[in-house]
């Protein structure tokens, strides 16, 4: 909660009068996020609302445990049924990328749900490991210096926030384990039902960063600081040359 509060204060993620849609997959990250935001409501010196939204892909998912969990902790929760899985059978070719398709469709449904429920912000559960992995994936595979911003404005006007962006993945896993929360794992991933090549880039980044962190224990602390301390005019961008 200390880290969440500092991140929120630094980037002004959650503010007075906000109504926030929180994407809830039921995994360790989003489960931690809804509990953190529930506690934030109790502690914060301002008022805000949030509603957790789960997108069902139409694969016959059973979210009854997740529904009961939210009821137990008095968290407003909506499950939205879609036909994304059936649509994916037509749209995704063998050996093609499926993660971006499902991510894009899920984000679209979340945005629509936010508008339908009069939310001005959407919260997603990316953490610091996600940001660092994305940075190196863009760096190595796409030739871009790009990561995950703590907040940004989507084209439709909604503000997307990442309340957990200052946290390490292991912290979120520990929260779920120590509190005996029943987090949904890879069994809910649609890819498990497709004859497609599994994505490998992020897993490679995880292994690479794990090795780097063993040699340089302050790696993630330094990267977190460097994401806020960018000397643009020191790169090969002629428009930024300070001369």
N, C-alpha and C positions, 0 to 999 in steps of 0.2 A: 504493500500500500504506500510505503514511503517513496519507492521508485515511481509508482504510478502517479502519485501526487506531484513529484518533481517534474516528470515528463509533461503532465497536464499543464502545470504552471509555466513551463518553458515555452511550450508550443500553443498554449491556449486551445486545447482540443475540446474540452467540455466547458460550456459557459452557461450563465444564467438564462433560464427559459428554453434551453435546448430540448428538443424531443429527438431521441437518437434511435435509429434502427440498428440492432446488433445482430450481425450474421452469426447464427448458432448452428454449426454442423454437428456438435456433440463431441468433437474431438477435444484433446487436452487444452488446446489454446483457447478455443471459444468458450469452453466450460469455465476456465479460469477467468476469462474476461467478464462473463455475466456476473460471477460472484464478486469480482473486483469492483465492477460498476455498481452493484447493489450496495456494497460497503461504502463506495464513494458517495452514493446518495445520502447515506447516514452521516458521513463525516464532513462533506463539503459545506462551506458557508453560503451556498447558493442552491437554488432548486433546479432540477432537470428531470426529465422523464426518459425512460428507454423501454423498448419492446424487443424481445428476442424473436428472430424469424429463422425458421428452418426451411430450406428448399428440398422438397422430395423430388427425385428425378423420375419417379414412376417406375421403379424397379421392384416394387413390392416391399420397400423399406418399412421397418416397424419402429416407429419413434415413440411408442407408448411409455417406455422408461424415461425418455427425455421429457415428455409431456408431464409425467408425474413428478419428475425432479423439479421442474420449474414451478409446479403447483406447490410443492413442499416448501420452497423458498420464496414463495409469493413473487415470482417473476412472470410478468406478462409474456405470453409465448404464442406464436402463430406458426402453424405448419402449412406451407403452400404446396399443393400437389401440382406437378407439371408432367409433361410428356417428353421431357428432354431426352430420356433414354431411348425412346422409340425414334425420335428425330435423329439422334446420333447414328443410329443404324443406317440411315440413308445418307447422312452427310459425311461421315468419317470413313475414309478409305483404308484398306489394310496397310499397315506400316506407316500410317500418317499420325501426326500429333493429335491427341485427344484431350490433353490437359487444358490447352488454351480454349478449345471449344466449350467444354463444360464450365470452365471458369468464366468465360464470356457470357454464357447463357445464365449461369447462376447470378452473376453480377447484375445482369439485366432485370431478372426477377426481383432481386433485392432493391434495386432502384425504383421499380414500379411499386413495390410494397411500401417503400418509404414515402412515396408521393401519396399513395392511397391512405396511409395512416398519419398523414400530416407531419412527417418527420423532416427536419431540416439537415440532419446529418446521418451518415451511415458509418458504423464502426466495424472494422474487420480485424482479425486476430494475428496479424503479422508481428513477429518479434525481431530482436536484433540479429539472431542467426539468419532469419529469412532475408533481412536487409543486406547482410554481408555476403551471403551466398548469391543473391541476385546481383550484387555489385561485381563479383568475380565472374559470374556467368556472362553478364553483359560485356565485361572487359575481355574475357578470353574468346567467347564465341561470336559476339556481335561488334566488337571494336568500339564499344561505347563506355563512357564513364557515367554510369547510371545506377541508382539504387532505389529504395522505397522511401518516399517522403512521409513524415509523421502526419501530414494532412495535405489535401489538395482539393480543388474544386473541380468536380466532374462537368462534362459538357452540358449536362441537364440542369446545372446549378446547385446540385447537392454537394455538401462538403463531406469528403471521405476522411475519416480519422483512424489512426492506428494507436490506440491507448497503450498497447504492450510493446511498442517499438524499442523501448529502452531495456527490455527484459531478455535474459538468456532463455533459450529453449529448455534447458535443464531445470530452471526455476519453475517453469510452468508444469513440467512433468512431475516435479517434486510436490507441487501443490496438489495435483490430482491424486498422486500416490499416497501422500500423507493423510489426505482427507477421505481416502477410500471412495473416490468418485468413479462412477462407471463410465469412463470415456469411450467413445466410439473410435475404432481404429481403422486400419486399411480395409477391413471387410466391407466398409461402406463405399469404397472407391469404385466408380463405374468401370474403371479400366480392367478390374478383375474379371469382368464378364465379356470383354472384347478380345478378339484375336488381333491384338496390336502389339507393336514393340514398346516395351516399357521405357519411360523416359530415364535417361542415365545422367544427364548433365548435373542436376542438383545433387544426386548421390555422390558423384565424383567430387563436387565442391565440398560436400560435408566431410569426405575422407581427407581431402587435401587440407582443409582448414583445421581438422582435428590434429593432423601431423604438425602443421605450422604452430598451433597453439601449444603443443608439447614443447617445442623449441623456444617459442616466444610467448610466455604465459600472459603477457599484457596485450596480446594481439587484438582482441575484441574491444578492450578499453581504448586502445589507440585508434582503431578504426572508427569507433563511435565518436571520438573527438575529431578525427579528420573529416568526417562527414559534415561537420559544422565549421570547418576551417579550410575552405577551398580557395587556393590561389589560382584563379582562372587565368590570369595573365601570364602564368608560368608554363602554360601548355601551348600546343601548336594551333592556336585559334587567332588568326591574324587580326580579326576584328577587336580582339581584347588586348592587343599589344599596347603597353603603357608608354608609348613614345609619340 
